[in-house]
Amino acid sequence: MKEIITSRIRTDWTRNYTAGPSKIMSIRSEVVAQFEQVAKEQDKRLEPLVDSLALLDSGIDSLCLAIIVARLEDTLGIDPFSTAEDAGFPVTFGDFIQFYENAAQ
């Protein structure tokens, strides 16, 4: 229950109180938080999340990535995979964050 309430507070804060550069920073922070949380929940060993890290080498699998994308849609209100036209799939962690930052603009 506490996680649901925290998620709702985070969602409301992100949608209502971020703008400009701080919104981009909150996107990065939320992506990092979701990667770490899902890796922990799924007992995955997550590599350090640097922009150059290949997603295939991050330690998460496709199920983890699907969970992350679903949660990011809930918390950020963004699903770049359904709105991007002919965009390639992000290859690195930095690409993944940029994908969300571009969709937010």
C-alpha positions as CSV (number, residue, x, y, z in Angstrom):
1,M,0.0,0.0,0.0
2,K,2.8,2.4,0.9
3,E,4.4,1.8,-2.6
4,I,1.1,2.6,-4.3
5,I,0.7,5.9,-2.3
6,T,4.4,6.8,-3.0
7,S,3.9,6.1,-6.6
8,R,0.8,8.3,-6.8
9,I,2.5,11.2,-5.0
10,R,5.5,10.9,-7.4
11,T,3.1,10.8,-10.4
12,D,1.2,13.9,-9.3
13,W,4.4,15.7,-8.5
14,T,6.0,14.9,-11.8
15,R,3.0,15.9,-13.8
16,N,2.2,19.1,-11.9
17,Y,5.4,20.6,-10.7
18,T,8.2,19.9,-13.2
19,A,9.0,22.0,-16.2
20,G,11.9,22.7,-18.4
21,P,15.4,21.4,-17.4
22,S,14.1,20.1,-14.0
23,K,11.5,18.0,-15.9
24,I,14.3,16.4,-17.9
25,M,16.2,15.8,-14.6
26,S,13.2,14.2,-13.1
27,I,12.8,11.9,-16.1
28,R,16.4,10.7,-15.7
29,S,15.9,10.3,-11.9
30,E,12.7,8.3,-12.4
31,V,14.3,6.1,-15.1
32,V,17.2,5.3,-12.8
33,A,14.9,4.7,-9.8
34,Q,12.7,2.3,-11.9
35,F,15.7,0.3,-13.2
36,E,17.1,-0.1,-9.7
37,Q,13.7,-1.0,-8.2
38,V,12.8,-3.6,-10.8
39,A,16.3,-5.1,-10.7
40,K,15.9,-5.5,-6.9
41,E,12.4,-7.0,-7.2
42,Q,13.4,-9.4,-9.9
43,D,16.7,-10.4,-8.2
44,K,18.9,-9.1,-11.0
45,R,22.4,-7.8,-10.7
46,L,22.3,-4.4,-12.2
47,E,25.5,-2.9,-13.8
48,P,26.3,0.7,-13.0
49,L,23.9,2.9,-14.9
50,V,26.1,5.0,-17.1
51,D,24.9,6.5,-20.4
52,S,27.2,4.2,-22.5
53,L,25.9,1.0,-20.9
54,A,24.4,-1.3,-23.5
55,L,20.9,-2.3,-22.3
56,L,21.8,-5.9,-23.2
57,D,24.7,-5.7,-20.8
58,S,22.7,-3.9,-18.0
59,G,21.7,-7.1,-16.1
60,I,18.0,-6.8,-16.8
61,D,16.0,-9.0,-19.1
62,S,13.1,-8.3,-21.5
63,L,10.5,-8.9,-18.7
64,C,12.3,-6.4,-16.5
65,L,12.4,-3.9,-19.3
66,A,8.6,-4.3,-20.0
67,I,7.9,-3.7,-16.3
68,I,10.1,-0.6,-16.3
69,V,8.3,0.8,-19.4
70,A,4.9,0.2,-17.9
71,R,5.9,1.8,-14.6
72,L,7.4,4.8,-16.4
73,E,4.2,5.3,-18.3
74,D,2.3,5.3,-15.0
75,T,4.7,7.7,-13.2
76,L,5.7,10.0,-16.1
77,G,2.6,9.7,-18.3
78,I,4.8,9.1,-21.3
79,D,5.0,6.0,-23.6
80,P,7.5,6.9,-26.3
81,F,7.2,3.4,-27.8
82,S,3.6,4.1,-28.8
83,T,4.2,7.7,-29.9
84,A,7.5,7.5,-31.7
85,E,7.3,7.2,-35.5
86,D,9.9,4.9,-37.0
87,A,12.2,5.4,-34.0
88,G,14.7,2.6,-33.4
89,F,14.8,0.8,-30.1
90,P,17.3,2.4,-27.7
91,V,20.6,0.5,-27.5
92,T,22.2,2.1,-24.5
93,F,21.0,3.4,-21.2
94,G,21.7,6.9,-22.4
95,D,19.6,6.3,-25.5
96,F,16.8,5.0,-23.3
97,I,16.7,8.1,-21.2
98,Q,17.0,10.4,-24.3
99,F,14.0,8.5,-25.8
100,Y,11.9,9.5,-22.8
101,E,13.2,13.0,-22.7
102,N,12.4,13.6,-26.4
103,A,8.9,12.2,-25.9
104,A,8.3,14.6,-23.0
105,Q,9.0,17.6,-25.2
